[in-house]
Amino acid sequence: MRIEAAAAATGLTTRNIRAYQSLGLLPAPILEGRVGRYDAAHLERLRAVVRLGAQGFSLAGIKALFDAYDRGESLGTILGLAPAAPEIEEIRTVRSRSLRLALVPEPLTAGFTGSGN
């Protein structure tokens, strides 16, 4: 689609789309002659820019997130958090299982606790 259609689909202006492109938030459109075409991946990224901006992220912050995503980095790497030790992961798993069981209503768990119901 042309830039006007991309703008209409995302609620942005063509000026914003071009600005995001010049800031590196959006890849260049696919050129067909002298006409730039935007695809579903462009729209997805534009919608992400709008969503993250609404959550308070700066354009520089959004670019840093996109750059890390494009490099295939994990959320932990993006946040600068060290991976948890295996023992801590095991504790988290056990706690998570316990929490899920605690959230299941009693009648549903009765058959699993050996009560014979």
C-alpha positions in Angstrom: 0.0 0.0 0.0 1.1 3.6 -0.5 2.0 5.8 2.4 -1.4 7.5 2.4 -3.1 4.1 3.0 -0.6 3.2 5.7 -1.3 6.5 7.4 -5.0 5.9 7.3 -4.7 2.4 8.6 -2.6 3.4 11.6 -4.1 6.8 12.4 -0.8 8.5 11.7 0.1 11.3 9.3 2.4 10.7 6.3 4.7 13.2 7.9 4.9 11.0 11.1 5.6 7.9 9.0 8.4 9.6 7.1 9.8 10.9 10.4 9.8 7.5 12.0 11.5 6.1 8.9 14.2 8.8 9.1 14.7 8.0 12.8 15.3 4.4 12.0 12.0 3.2 13.6 10.6 1.9 10.4 12.4 0.2 7.5 12.3 1.9 4.1 9.3 1.0 2.0 9.6 -1.4 -0.9 10.1 0.6 -4.0 8.1 -0.1 -7.1 9.6 2.4 -9.5 9.4 5.7 -7.7 6.5 4.6 -5.5 7.1 3.3 -2.0 4.9 0.4 -0.9 4.3 -0.5 2.8 3.3 -4.0 3.8 1.9 -5.7 6.9 5.2 -5.7 8.7 5.4 -1.9 8.3 1.9 -1.5 9.7 2.7 -3.8 12.6 5.8 -1.7 13.5 3.9 1.6 13.1 1.2 0.3 15.4 3.9 -0.8 17.9 5.4 2.8 17.8 2.0 4.2 18.6 1.3 1.7 21.4 4.7 2.2 23.0 4.5 5.9 22.7 1.1 5.9 24.5 2.8 3.9 27.3 5.3 6.7 27.8 8.3 5.4 25.8 10.3 8.0 24.0 11.2 7.6 20.3 14.8 7.0 21.3 13.6 4.3 23.7 11.4 2.7 21.1 14.3 2.7 18.7 16.5 0.9 21.2 13.8 -1.7 21.8 13.4 -2.3 18.0 17.2 -2.5 17.5 17.5 -5.1 20.2 14.5 -7.0 18.8 16.0 -7.0 15.3 19.2 -8.4 16.8 17.2 -11.2 18.4 18.0 -10.2 22.0 15.9 -11.5 24.8 13.9 -9.2 27.2 16.5 -10.0 29.9 19.3 -8.8 27.7 17.4 -5.7 26.7 16.8 -4.9 30.3 20.4 -5.6 31.3 19.3 -8.4 33.7 21.6 -11.3 34.3 20.0 -14.7 33.6 18.8 -16.4 36.8 20.7 -19.3 38.3 19.2 -22.7 37.7 18.3 -23.0 41.4 16.3 -19.8 41.3 14.5 -20.9 38.1 13.5 -24.1 39.9 12.1 -22.2 42.8 10.2 -19.9 40.5 8.7 -22.9 38.7 7.6 -24.6 41.9 6.1 -21.3 43.2 4.3 -20.8 39.9 2.9 -24.3 40.0 1.8 -23.8 43.6 0.1 -20.5 42.7 -1.7 -22.1 39.8 -3.0 -24.9 42.1 -4.0 -22.4 44.7 -6.1 -20.6 42.1 -8.0 -23.7 41.0 -11.4 -24.0 42.9 -11.6 -26.9 45.5 -14.1 -29.0 43.6 -11.9 -29.1 40.5 -8.8 -30.2 42.6 -10.7 -32.7 44.7 -10.2 -35.5 42.2 -6.5 -34.9 42.1 -5.8 -34.9 45.8 -6.8 -38.5 46.5 -10.1 -37.6 48.3 -12.0 -40.1 46.2 -14.8 -37.7 45.1 
